[in-house]
Amino acid sequence: MLTWLGPVPYLVVTDPQTTQDILTSPHCVNKATIYNVFEDNAGIGLINLKDKQWSTHRKLLNPIVGFEMLQGFQSVFNRETDGLLEKLDKLVNDGEKDLSLLVQMFTLDMGIENIMCVGTNEKKDYDSKIMVQHLIRISQTSTDMALCPWLRNRTIRQILGKEKRYADAKSGLREFLKKMIKQKLDKDNAANQPSAVTESNKYINLSTDLLKRGIFSSKNVEDEAFIILFAIFDTSANSLIYTLMLLAMFPVCQEKVFQELKSLFPENGVFEVTFASTHEMVYLDMVMNECFRLFSPAPIVFREASQDIRLSNGVIIPKGLQIAIDIFHMQRSKTIWGPDAETFNPDHFLPANMQDIHPYAFIPFTKGIRYCLGTKYAMTSLKVTLAKILRKYKFSTSMKFEDLHYTEQITLGLKTTPLFELQRRY
């Protein structure tokens, strides 16, 4: 299907095989021009770099989410989640509550600690709530700029009263990142020695090392930090809220998760979720995948054909055409997923049910050549957090699945914020 966004035509794709042809083509690695809006706030990095530059940056940054690093992140995932549990304890048996800000601050703090090596005692240097407000403002304005091309003009944003808070948000986040980078460089210069081996692949250590070696500029370090932090914040916070919401709406599934967790962690209270134990949570894994199927972090991803591309069905996509892969509708297609495609059913991900599903029919973090760098980080952190939360609390909500309505954002948004009531498990 061909559609238009302003003056630009887009080929909209919802077919898994065509999606695979596009995402695996070396001539469709570049993001579409719609991503240029991020240059105004995030600068130029993994989200919008072109072809060879993107490939170079990606190879340099791959170690920050390697197997060794994910294991190293476990202690942070556990410690930060324990802090979240202390806050949730105060909400038990106190009626329905909006957990959005609490979850957003939690995912932000965890992301900053993992990316910037900011320890627990150093977090007094920034206000989590203000940082969350900055990130939300940047996300909202970026969405407006993507959907309404005239808002990419700064003067028009000023006339419409949209510029000041957006500029303040950009400045606030940029100043924080600059401060963290400077502190890291000053610390290295004072110690006159490299980071410990176990810490060397954390983003701030890896990127500042690239800076010292002349491979990255100061702006590269700052831009990539901005993009990675933004991606972690938006994806992790939404995914946690949506999974809790779905389990609250479908209590039978929530009880199955609880029984699985109880068998792994018999003693309720403070327990450590190890990297190994995350691979034993089979049903929770199905639940998470079903949540990502219904609520893909990026509902649409955009590409541009750098050369003519011949699809497997013989159709040729001409050079320069903008392509929109509609993940949201593909992952809810009854043709692919069956008659209950538009409702929550973790059994979709039973091995027997996945046998006939095309490998590109489920791509919440995209796939192919330019798949998301943070896929394993997002999945592992979410699983640790959910395991500790769902072992300790039972969630309920008055919201109904059939009443959900969605908003146009960079990531999938809801028009109505879900409210939760918590009860303690034993």
PEDA-V718676 format. One record per backbone hydrogen bond with DSSP energy under -1.0 kcal/mol. NH is the residue of the N-H (numbers start at 0). CO is the residue of the C=O. If there is no record, write none. Layout:
# PEDA-V718676
nh:co
NH:CO
NH:CO
This chain:
# PEDA-V718676
nh:co
2:9
4:7
7:4
9:2
10:321
11:0
12:323
18:14
19:15
20:16
21:17
22:18
23:19
27:24
34:31
35:32
36:33
37:34
38:35
39:36
40:37
41:37
42:37
47:44
48:44
52:49
53:49
54:50
55:51
56:52
57:53
58:54
59:55
60:56
61:57
63:60
64:61
65:62
69:65
70:66
71:67
72:68
76:72
77:73
78:74
79:75
80:76
81:77
82:78
83:79
84:80
85:81
86:82
87:83
88:84
90:87
91:88
92:421
93:90
96:419
102:98
103:99
104:100
105:101
106:102
107:103
108:104
109:105
110:106
111:107
112:108
113:109
114:110
115:111
121:118
122:119
124:121
125:122
130:126
131:127
132:128
133:129
134:130
135:131
136:132
137:133
138:134
139:135
140:136
141:137
142:138
143:139
144:140
145:141
146:142
147:143
150:147
151:148
152:149
156:152
157:153
158:154
159:155
160:157
161:156
166:162
167:163
168:164
169:165
170:166
171:167
172:168
173:169
174:170
175:171
176:172
177:173
178:174
179:175
180:176
181:177
182:178
183:179
184:180
185:181
186:182
187:183
188:184
189:185
190:186
191:187
198:195
199:195
201:198
203:114
205:201
206:202
207:203
208:204
209:205
210:206
211:207
212:208
213:210
214:209
215:209
220:216
221:217
222:218
223:219
224:220
225:221
226:222
227:223
228:224
229:225
230:226
231:227
232:228
233:229
234:230
235:231
236:232
237:233
238:234
239:235
240:236
241:237
242:238
243:239
244:240
245:241
246:242
247:243
248:244
249:245
253:249
254:250
255:251
256:252
257:253
258:254
259:255
260:256
261:257
262:258
263:259
264:260
277:273
278:275
279:276
281:279
284:280
285:281
286:282
287:283
288:284
289:285
290:286
291:287
292:288
293:289
294:290
300:324
302:322
303:29
304:320
305:26
308:316
310:314
313:310
316:308
319:304
320:317
322:302
323:10
324:300
325:12
326:324
327:298
329:325
330:326
332:329
336:332
337:333
340:337
342:339
347:344
348:345
349:346
353:349
356:353
360:357
365:362
368:22
371:364
374:371
377:373
378:374
379:375
380:376
381:377
382:378
383:379
384:380
385:381
386:382
387:383
388:384
389:385
390:386
392:388
393:422
395:420
402:399
403:400
406:412
412:406
414:404
419:96
420:395
422:393
424:391
